[in-house]
Amino acid sequence: MSDLLERLRAGLPPEALITDPDVTASYAHDMASFCEAGTPAVVVLPRTVEQVQHVMRTATALRVPVVPQGARTGLSGAANASDGCIVLSLVKMDRILEISPVDRIAVVEPGVVNAVLSRAVNEHGLYYPPDPSSWETCTIGGNIGTASGGLCCVKYGVTAEYVLGLEVVLADGRLLTTGRRTAKGVAGYDLTRLFVGSEGSLGIVVKAVLALKPQPPQQLVLAAEFPSAATACDAVCRIMERGHTPSLLELMDRTTVRAVNAMASMGLPETTEALLLCAFDTPDPSADLAAVGELCTAAGATEVVPADNPAESELLLQARRMSLTALETVKSATMIDDVCVPRSRLGAMLAGTAAIAEEYGLTIGVCAHAGDGNTHPVVCFDHQDPDESRRARESFDAIMALGLELGGTITGEHGVGVLKKEWLARELGETGVELQRSIKAAFDPLGLLNPGKLF
Amino acid sequence: MSDLLERLRAGLPPEALITDPDVTASYAHDMASFCEAGTPAVVVLPRTVEQVQHVMRTATALRVPVVPQGARTGLSGAANASDGCIVLSLVKMDRILEISPVDRIAVVEPGVVNAVLSRAVNEHGLYYPPDPSSWETCTIGGNIGTASGGLCCVKYGVTAEYVLGLEVVLADGRLLTTGRRTAKGVAGYDLTRLFVGSEGSLGIVVKAVLALKPQPPQQLVLAAEFPSAATACDAVCRIMERGHTPSLLELMDRTTVRAVNAMASMGLPETTEALLLCAFDTPDPSADLAAVGELCTAAGATEVVPADNPAESELLLQARRMSLTALETVKSATMIDDVCVPRSRLGAMLAGTAAIAEEYGLTIGVCAHAGDGNTHPVVCFDHQDPDESRRARESFDAIMALGLELGGTITGEHGVGVLKKEWLARELGETGVELQRSIKAAFDPLGLLNPGKLF
């Protein structure tokens, strides 16, 4: 242990090392409840690529596990410490190195906060779409590690689609450059994409080349009230089938609506069973919203309310963005699922989730990126009640089983981490897991990078 | 050899095996000139996944290399046979299994021809963007193997962005399912993307889930004449910097324009140094083209001619699509480069290419997906003149060196194959190649799949 600290100190400035156990303990876990987390030996906060290389060389020499971290806003325990590990926090590597409007790229260090980058590129008339709920605090490095999504995905896709190239420090301290800064490129296997979503288990991302879009017009939002989840899901299918490309298409069930109203007095309609929010950032969003409004009415919407202006639109989005936080106040604890199904199966997924809530005698609020078929059922329970806690975990699992049965995946955007690692094997199958493990072994033969995650 | 045939016959119908050397010889190579190609032992044309598994089990048992093939329209020799190999042609597995307008996906076998799929999804109001020049004959399996691009990429990206999930027969005959049929999904490492562009070296794709877009409005094209490549490239930068999203943005130099006119009397303006084609498939393409026309004029265009109607637009696109073929008629032979640079360096790339043509005393015609920075310099030479042939190869290499120097890649969309394998190592670096080789070893430990390609 003292050997570890001594060696780390040889290549890091004093302020880059935290050893006070009270402080290091605060780096033990991300925002997922009920995921195991160990006690780190030390937290390091490097500012340069060379310092990261020094940390990894030291870790390899002494066979010490390393857990990379961003802002620890993840929801799967992927950034949780293991006992005796080095927590490698990248938050101090937070420089935006380049923004090019002609090439439509940004080059950034991993600790840049998503919102900081978003606002910086806006000033150049550019747009970085990925917008997880935690966008005001989460880092680009964390977004890359978990391939995170957000409200934008129905039109703009997930983080993976914006990562063109990477610089990565490997487990043994070597520096690898992957990908490109060009619009296209097909030279060799796509290692860039392999790192995206790998939860820090293959290497430490120290630089990223990100693709940007031109900034679209301000989006306008419509809210539609439905008498049932089924009719709301039918509307989602009609909207997508008709060829519309909304910039968001979100669903909040009645439990979610009530929780949001209770937390922030948003005045959302509590009598409806499902509230659908749809937005367009097209040249003529009012016309597009009118067309979608008609489809909602045809599907059975009881009320369709287009926002008159961007301020009203922003208010509706705020309500949606606070959904998970609001649902966390329903009971003393929550577990948040992230099942994504083909959107044609969204109705079946929501009906099945309601049946699971009934069966286990629990409140399960659902908000969903409906346009993606990506649901976040939030299992609410009293963590001091052992029986309710057991039922919560069982219902959480039952929801993942249902998602797989419907042709979906256990995680649309939150990742596997610790929370779902038993489930990953079920989704991938034996051959898939074997190949994934062989890739892990090729990149990290000593198994030092974020052990105990994913598999 | 007879053992090989006997074993293959045990699991394949008679018509799925070709052994006549005159016929098998016609399967020896794709459309790249001057790439080594061996003599196949046998060509197999399976129709089912089980038959592909049988072929791979046989190959593994007897340690016989396997070269997977689509329509052999590739331009890098990636589908070229090696001596004594089994050529595994997937063209008979050509069923479209599903098209879903709600989920916006198609599920296809690898032998489906790109144009057949494109037209089939059009009937459902959907759009499969990837459109390589060979789209009327090339197969989806080949497109996936080479991650191929096309004219659409400046707005819609390459094939990789449309592959959601795969079924793959591994070297040992096991069947692997990767990815998803959902809009999002982040469960484990992205094996799907690893197969895209792997040129058949990691496994045999036998089924693909493809993402589709809603069919956009018919595009309208504008042609702009420039007095120099530099002014045309300046226009490209202005168009992209201003936040436009054209559905194509193509450049033809004077050599290309003349070659196209000579081949098909297209009446293109032969007095200009560079012809730029720009299109929009937006709701109001005329307005967008007018804005772009002004930018072209400001950059120095001598003439700006928007097409009046879709028929005129289609004629201009035909001219662009026949560019490579037309340039092939300039001399007895050609070598086609595929360097992609950041679009801000496009002007430097074209100036450097002209200097290389001058230095080596050769005609090098250039057409380019200008909006992507992806240039196709076509080195024209007399293959019966040994000195000119040598200079052609040297200039071909000099163009790749220039591309790397400008921060680009040796291949934007044609792949590595045999043609550029010495160059891949230069682009990836030692660590990159080592990791790529370790992935190859994990998937294909006996090295049977498409040996001698990529590395």
Chai-1 contact restraints between the chains, C-beta under 6 A:
chainA,res_idxA,chainB,res_idxB,connection_type,confidence,min_distance_angstrom,max_distance_angstrom,comment,restraint_id
A,P101,B,E241,contact,1.0,0.0,6.0,A-B,restraint_1
A,V102,B,C237,contact,1.0,0.0,6.0,A-B,restraint_2
A,V102,B,M240,contact,1.0,0.0,6.0,A-B,restraint_3
A,V102,B,E241,contact,1.0,0.0,6.0,A-B,restraint_4
A,V102,B,S344,contact,1.0,0.0,6.0,A-B,restraint_5
A,D103,B,P342,contact,1.0,0.0,6.0,A-B,restraint_6
A,D103,B,R343,contact,1.0,0.0,6.0,A-B,restraint_7
A,D103,B,S344,contact,1.0,0.0,6.0,A-B,restraint_8
A,G125,B,G243,contact,1.0,0.0,6.0,A-B,restraint_9
A,A147,B,V186,contact,1.0,0.0,6.0,A-B,restraint_10
A,G149,B,K184,contact,1.0,0.0,6.0,A-B,restraint_11
A,C153,B,K184,contact,1.0,0.0,6.0,A-B,restraint_12
A,V158,B,K184,contact,1.0,0.0,6.0,A-B,restraint_13
A,R174,B,T431,contact,1.0,0.0,6.0,A-B,restraint_14
A,L176,B,T431,contact,1.0,0.0,6.0,A-B,restraint_15
A,R180,B,T409,contact,1.0,0.0,6.0,A-B,restraint_16
A,R181,B,P342,contact,1.0,0.0,6.0,A-B,restraint_17
A,R181,B,G407,contact,1.0,0.0,6.0,A-B,restraint_18
A,T182,B,C340,contact,1.0,0.0,6.0,A-B,restraint_19
A,T182,B,P342,contact,1.0,0.0,6.0,A-B,restraint_20
A,T182,B,G373,contact,1.0,0.0,6.0,A-B,restraint_21
A,T182,B,G408,contact,1.0,0.0,6.0,A-B,restraint_22
A,T182,B,T409,contact,1.0,0.0,6.0,A-B,restraint_23
A,A183,B,D372,contact,1.0,0.0,6.0,A-B,restraint_24
A,A183,B,G373,contact,1.0,0.0,6.0,A-B,restraint_25
A,K184,B,G149,contact,1.0,0.0,6.0,A-B,restraint_26
A,K184,B,C153,contact,1.0,0.0,6.0,A-B,restraint_27
A,K184,B,V158,contact,1.0,0.0,6.0,A-B,restraint_28
A,K184,B,C340,contact,1.0,0.0,6.0,A-B,restraint_29
A,K184,B,D372,contact,1.0,0.0,6.0,A-B,restraint_30
A,K184,B,N374,contact,1.0,0.0,6.0,A-B,restraint_31
A,K184,B,G412,contact,1.0,0.0,6.0,A-B,restraint_32
A,K184,B,E413,contact,1.0,0.0,6.0,A-B,restraint_33
A,G185,B,C340,contact,1.0,0.0,6.0,A-B,restraint_34
A,G185,B,T409,contact,1.0,0.0,6.0,A-B,restraint_35
A,V186,B,A147,contact,1.0,0.0,6.0,A-B,restraint_36
A,V186,B,G197,contact,1.0,0.0,6.0,A-B,restraint_37
A,V186,B,T411,contact,1.0,0.0,6.0,A-B,restraint_38
A,V186,B,G415,contact,1.0,0.0,6.0,A-B,restraint_39
A,A187,B,T409,contact,1.0,0.0,6.0,A-B,restraint_40
A,A187,B,I410,contact,1.0,0.0,6.0,A-B,restraint_41
A,A187,B,T411,contact,1.0,0.0,6.0,A-B,restraint_42
A,A187,B,L424,contact,1.0,0.0,6.0,A-B,restraint_43
A,A187,B,E427,contact,1.0,0.0,6.0,A-B,restraint_44
A,G188,B,L424,contact,1.0,0.0,6.0,A-B,restraint_45
A,G188,B,L428,contact,1.0,0.0,6.0,A-B,restraint_46
A,G188,B,Q436,contact,1.0,0.0,6.0,A-B,restraint_47
A,Y189,B,L194,contact,1.0,0.0,6.0,A-B,restraint_48
A,Y189,B,S198,contact,1.0,0.0,6.0,A-B,restraint_49
A,Y189,B,Q436,contact,1.0,0.0,6.0,A-B,restraint_50
A,Y189,B,I439,contact,1.0,0.0,6.0,A-B,restraint_51
A,D190,B,R193,contact,1.0,0.0,6.0,A-B,restraint_52
A,R193,B,D190,contact,1.0,0.0,6.0,A-B,restraint_53
A,R193,B,R193,contact,1.0,0.0,6.0,A-B,restraint_54
A,L194,B,Y189,contact,1.0,0.0,6.0,A-B,restraint_55
A,G197,B,V186,contact,1.0,0.0,6.0,A-B,restraint_56
A,S198,B,Y189,contact,1.0,0.0,6.0,A-B,restraint_57
A,P214,B,G243,contact,1.0,0.0,6.0,A-B,restraint_58
A,C237,B,V102,contact,1.0,0.0,6.0,A-B,restraint_59
A,M240,B,V102,contact,1.0,0.0,6.0,A-B,restraint_60
A,E241,B,P101,contact,1.0,0.0,6.0,A-B,restraint_61
A,E241,B,V102,contact,1.0,0.0,6.0,A-B,restraint_62
A,G243,B,G125,contact,1.0,0.0,6.0,A-B,restraint_63
A,G243,B,P214,contact,1.0,0.0,6.0,A-B,restraint_64
A,C340,B,T182,contact,1.0,0.0,6.0,A-B,restraint_65
A,C340,B,K184,contact,1.0,0.0,6.0,A-B,restraint_66
A,C340,B,G185,contact,1.0,0.0,6.0,A-B,restraint_67
A,P342,B,D103,contact,1.0,0.0,6.0,A-B,restraint_68
A,P342,B,R181,contact,1.0,0.0,6.0,A-B,restraint_69
A,P342,B,T182,contact,1.0,0.0,6.0,A-B,restraint_70
A,R343,B,D103,contact,1.0,0.0,6.0,A-B,restraint_71
A,S344,B,V102,contact,1.0,0.0,6.0,A-B,restraint_72
A,S344,B,D103,contact,1.0,0.0,6.0,A-B,restraint_73
A,D372,B,A183,contact,1.0,0.0,6.0,A-B,restraint_74
A,D372,B,K184,contact,1.0,0.0,6.0,A-B,restraint_75
A,G373,B,T182,contact,1.0,0.0,6.0,A-B,restraint_76
A,G373,B,A183,contact,1.0,0.0,6.0,A-B,restraint_77
A,N374,B,K184,contact,1.0,0.0,6.0,A-B,restraint_78
A,G407,B,R181,contact,1.0,0.0,6.0,A-B,restraint_79
A,G408,B,T182,contact,1.0,0.0,6.0,A-B,restraint_80
A,T409,B,R180,contact,1.0,0.0,6.0,A-B,restraint_81
A,T409,B,T182,contact,1.0,0.0,6.0,A-B,restraint_82
A,T409,B,G185,contact,1.0,0.0,6.0,A-B,restraint_83
A,T409,B,A187,contact,1.0,0.0,6.0,A-B,restraint_84
A,I410,B,A187,contact,1.0,0.0,6.0,A-B,restraint_85
A,T411,B,V186,contact,1.0,0.0,6.0,A-B,restraint_86
A,T411,B,A187,contact,1.0,0.0,6.0,A-B,restraint_87
A,G412,B,K184,contact,1.0,0.0,6.0,A-B,restraint_88
A,E413,B,K184,contact,1.0,0.0,6.0,A-B,restraint_89
A,E413,B,V186,contact,1.0,0.0,6.0,A-B,restraint_90
A,G415,B,V186,contact,1.0,0.0,6.0,A-B,restraint_91
A,L424,B,A187,contact,1.0,0.0,6.0,A-B,restraint_92
A,L424,B,G188,contact,1.0,0.0,6.0,A-B,restraint_93
A,E427,B,A187,contact,1.0,0.0,6.0,A-B,restraint_94
A,L428,B,G188,contact,1.0,0.0,6.0,A-B,restraint_95
A,T431,B,R174,contact,1.0,0.0,6.0,A-B,restraint_96
A,T431,B,L176,contact,1.0,0.0,6.0,A-B,restraint_97
A,Q436,B,G188,contact,1.0,0.0,6.0,A-B,restraint_98
A,Q436,B,Y189,contact,1.0,0.0,6.0,A-B,restraint_99
A,S438,B,A442,contact,1.0,0.0,6.0,A-B,restraint_100
A,I439,B,Y189,contact,1.0,0.0,6.0,A-B,restraint_101
A,A442,B,S438,contact,1.0,0.0,6.0,A-B,restraint_102
A,A442,B,A442,contact,1.0,0.0,6.0,A-B,restraint_103
